[in-house]
Amino acid sequence: MKTRWNFNGQMTRLREGDLVMFDNRECKVTRVTPTAAYISLPRQVHEFETRFGEQVKFVAPAKTTAISANSEIPILNRRAA
């Protein structure tokens, strides 16, 4: 796997902007530090009908979680450096 040197002179595998497969979902890497990569996990769309018969769609904000910056997870789409 290709690695990249970060601002502290340490190598990391993931880069900011990468699209990765995590927990069977496509997630975007939002930030990378020497010890962790932060990814945003999209939430499901909730659809329901109000008591007046209107359809409503609700999407909760994305959840952010930290993983290792050198995680061996599949990179689906890499942003050009």
N, C-alpha and C positions, 0 to 999 in steps of 0.2 A: 504494500500500500504506500502511496505517496504521502510524505509528511511535509510540513511547512514550519519554518522557524517563526516564532512569535516575537513580540516586543521585548521579552526578557531573555532571549537567546535560547529558549527551550523549543523543542519540536512538538507540534500538535498535528493530528491527522485531520480533524474537522476544521472548517473555515466558516466564518460568518456568511450567511446567505445560502449555504448548502441546503438542499432538500434531501432529507433522509427518511428511511422507513423505520419507525419506532412504534412498537406495540400495535403492529398491523395497520398503522396509519401513516400518511405522508405528513411530515413535520418539518418546519423550517428552523434552521439554527440561527438564533437571534444575536448571540454574543459568545465569544470564546475567550477564556482566561487560561493561564498556565495550568490550572487544576481542574477546570470544568468547562463544559460547553452547555449553554442554556438553549433549550428548544421549546417552541410553543406547540402545544398539543391542541388541535382544533376540537371543539365540542360538537355534539350532535345537534341537529335541528329538531326542535320540539314543535309538533303541530297539534293544535287542538281546536275545538269549535266552542265558541262562547254560547251562553244560554240563549242568546238572541240569534243564533244561527250563522255567525260570521266565522270564517276560517282565520286563524291566527298562527303565524310562524314566529318562534322565539329561538334565538341563537345566543347562548351564553358566551362570554368572552373566553378567549383561548387560555388554557392553563399553561404556565411556564414551569418547567422542571429542569434540574441539572443532571448531567451525565458526565462521564469522563471525557476529556478533550481528545483522548486517543481510543475511544470506543470503536470496536470492530462492528459497526452497523452499516448496512448498505447505503451508499450515497447515490441517490437517484439522479440528481441534476446539480452540477457544480457551477457556481457563478464564475465567470472569467476573472482571472486575477489581474 
